[in-house]
């Protein structure tokens, strides 16, 4: 650690946030952490992080404040509640919202952040739990260029794939929703394909490589397909969160005058899966809803 390193507050230590915060602490950044369920901070505290009593406490004195939470409601609470981060942040700090959120909420948050004398970057990530733990995320960034440059040393520790500056505030949130709705649609089509292969009595070990290594193939098809075949639903990305992202994307498409009909069809299957009790599993578990049909 050097004296030039900035102090960082990290809010939200779930599937993604825990790995991201661990990367920052391991790189020597002075780190304060907060999570709604305190036990998730235990390992970080053991390695030297300070456990904050609230987001306000965490943000107090920090140069960078990073949030990684589930949805708009959780983000609003973390930033704007009476003990939220904006109540404790110092003027001139850079605030980074890395959650997958609606652009409408990001715009509202940006106004509040400006009023606090700070800069906001909306910087959601591509990647899953394993990428967060290994520091191989890609940041999709909206906001000011100067604020991004100040944040780059921390982002580089968490994201070896870089930080793409996409434009003004909200740009990162918009591209992340586009990315995730395509993933959700692709996962739904893949689930239907796997279920159909099985129902028709084809040998999955021979049939699946035709898809994975052929024209439909992609990193998602290969990785998620293997999990579907092996019934491996340990959470890299929760099914319920993919459903949430599809909803945010559909809403944004409607505002832009582009109906996302494929996303609507995918969301219907995710709704069925949640009703079947699969919301807390990895989103690859979407195939189980079709296997049970």
N, C-alpha and C positions, 0 to 999 in steps of 0.2 A: 504493500500500500504506500502511496506517496501523498504528500500534503496537497497536491493539485487535484486529487480525486474528489469528486462531488459527493455530498451526502444524499442518500436516496431513501425515500419512503415508498414501500411497496404495499399496496392494498389489494388483498384477495389472493389466497394461497391454495386455490383449488387445483384441478387437473393440470392446467397450464401455468398458473401463477406460481405454484410451488417450485416448479423447475426453473422458471425464469428468475425468481428471487434467489434461488440457490446459486445460479450462475453469477449473479451480481455479488453476492457475499463471497463466493469463492475467488472472485477477481480482486477482492480487497476493498471494494467500495464500502464506506461507512453506511450501514444498512439498518433501517427501522422497518418493522413489518407489523401488519395488522390483518387479522382475519376474524370473521364472525365466530367461527369455531376455533377457539384459542389453541387447541391441541395440535392443529395443523402447523403451528409455528414452532413446535418443540425442537425439531431437528435444526432449524435455522438459528434458534436462540442458543442451542448447544454449541453451534459453530461461531457464535459471536454477534449475532444480530440482536438488536434491542426490540423487545415486544412492546408495542404501544397499546394503550388502553382504548383508543378510539382512532378513527381516521384523522380527527383534528389533532390529537396528540402526535400521531405519526408524521403528519405534514409539517408540524411546527419546526421551523428552522431548516427544512430540507431544501436542497437546490433543485432536485427532481422529485416529482411525485408521480408514481405509476399505478394505474388501476387496471386490474384484470378480473372482472366479475361476470355474472351470468347474462344480464339483460339490462334493459333501460331502467327498470325499477330499482335494481340493485345499484346501478351506477348513480342514479339520482340520490339514493340514500347515502352512498359513500361520499359523494361530493357536497350535497346540499343540506343534509340533516343538521340539527343544532350542533351535533358533535361531528359533523362532516369535515372533510379535508379543507374545503374553502374557508371554513371558520378559523383555521389555524395556519394557513399557508402564508409565507412571507412574500412581499411584493418582489417581483422580478424572477420568481421561480418558474420553471418550465413544468407544466402538467401534461402527462401523457396518458391518454385513455386508449388502452390496448384491447378492450373488450369489443365483441362484435355487437354493434348497436345500431339503432335507426339514425339516419342522417338528420332527421328532425330533432331528435334529442341532442345530437352533437352540436347542432346550430344553437340550441338554447343554452347548452353548457358553455359554449364558446363565449356567448354574451356575458354570462356570469363570471367567467374567468377573466375576461377583459376588465370587468368592473372591479376585480380584486387586484388588478395591476400585474397580472401574470400572462403567460403565453400558453395556449393549448395546442397540442399535437394530437390529432386522432390517428392512432398508429396500430390498427389491428394487425394480426399476424396470420400467415399461412403456415401450416404445420400442425402437428398433434403433440400429445404428451411426450412422446419420445424425442421429438425435435426440441421441445422446450427444455428437457433435461440435458440434452447434449449441446445446446446453444446453436442449433441449426435452423432457427426460424428466419422468415423473411418478413420485414415490416413494410406495411403499405401506409404511407404517411401523407396526411393532409395538414396544412398549416404553414407557418412562416419558415422561410429558409434559414434565417438566423437562429431561431429556436431549435430547428433540426440539427444544425451544426453543434450547438451546445449539448444536445442530447446524444450525439453520435457515439461518443465513447461508451456510454452505457448500452446503447442499442447494439453496438458491435459485439459486446460480450454475450448478449442473448441471441443475436442473429447473424451467424456467419454468412448467410446468404444476402445480407445487406439490408438497406432501408431505401426504398424507392420513393422519391418525392413526387407525388402525383398532382399536386396543385394546392389550392386553398383548403381551408378547414372543411371537412366533410368528404373530401375526395377519397381518403383512405377507407372510410366507412362504406362508401358507395361501391368501390371495387371489391371490398371484402364480401359484401352481400352478393355481388355478381358471382364471385368465385364460389361461394358456398352454395348458392342455389344450383349452379352447374354440378357441384359435387353431390348435392342431394338428389337431383334428377338422375345423375349417372348411377348412384347407389341404388335407386329404386329400380331402374332398368336392369341393373346387374342382379338384384334380388329376384326379379321376375325370371330372368334367364336361368339362374341357378335352380330355382324352384321347378321350372319347366324341364330342365335337363333331368332332374331327379324324378319328376313325375312321369316322364316318358321312358324311364328305365335306361337312359344312356349312362355310360361309364364316366363319372365326373372327372376321374383322373386323366381321361383321354380327351374329354370334351372341353373342359375348362381351359387348357392351354391354347386351344384354337382361338378362344376369345381373348385371352390375356396377351398372347403373342401376335395376334393378328390386328386387323384394322380397328376393332373396338378397344384395343389394349391401351392402358394408361397406368401410371403409378397407382391410382385409386383402384382400378379394376384388379390389378395384381394383388395389392395389399388387402383391400377389403374383401375381395373374392376369396382369398385364402382363409380369412377369418370366418366368412360364411360357411365355407366347406368344412372347416375344423370346429365349428360351433364355439369359437373363441370370442367372447364378448366382454372381456375386461376393458374398461373404459379408456379409450384414447380420446374419443369425442362423443359425448352423450347424445343418445337418440333424441331426447327432448329438446336439447339445444339446437340440433339441426332443424327440428320442426320450427323452433322460434326463428331461426335465420331465414328459413323459407318464407315465413310470414312477413318479416321485415322486408325481404326482397320483393315479395308480391306487392306490398304497400308502396314501395319506392317505384316499382314499375308502373303502378297505377298513376302515381303522381307525374311520371314522365310520359304517360300516354302509351306505354308499351305493356300490354297484358302478358303476364308470364304464365301462359296456360300449362306449360310443362311443369312449372313449379307448383301450380295449383293441384295438378294430378298427383305429383309426388307428395305434397302435403297431406292429401287425403289418405294415402297409405301410411304415412307417419302418424296421422291421427288414429288410424285403426290399430297401429302397433302400440301406441300409448294406452289406448283403451284396453289392450290385451296385457298391460302390465310391463311393457318393455321400455318405458321411458327412461329408466335409470341405467340401461345397458348401453353398450357402444352402439353407434348408429348402424353398424353392420348387422345388428340383430333384426333389422327390418325384414330380413329373409324369413325369420321365424313366423311372422304373421302370415306369410304365404304358405309356408309348410303346414301350418295348422288349418288352413282354409279347407 
